[in-house]
Amino acid sequence: MAEIVRLKPTRPCPICGKPSSQAHHPFCSGRCQDIDLNRWLSDAYRIPTNETPEDASKEDEED
């Protein structure tokens, strides 16, 4: 008996807005995957905080 493969729903690519492909989900292509990876590795995605770098280093020293 053949196994049923469920396809992921097509949604807009978070980088360019084109429909996503099954091979690169949730992106439309390998290029958009690479753009997203580069943004993660270059710290383009950040969580806003009120801490200064000095505050973070003081907490590390106390532990």
Secondary structure, 3 states (H helix, E strand, C coil): CCCCCCCCCCCECCCCCCECCCCCCCCCCHHHHHHHHHHHHCCCCCCCCCCCHHHHHHHHHHC
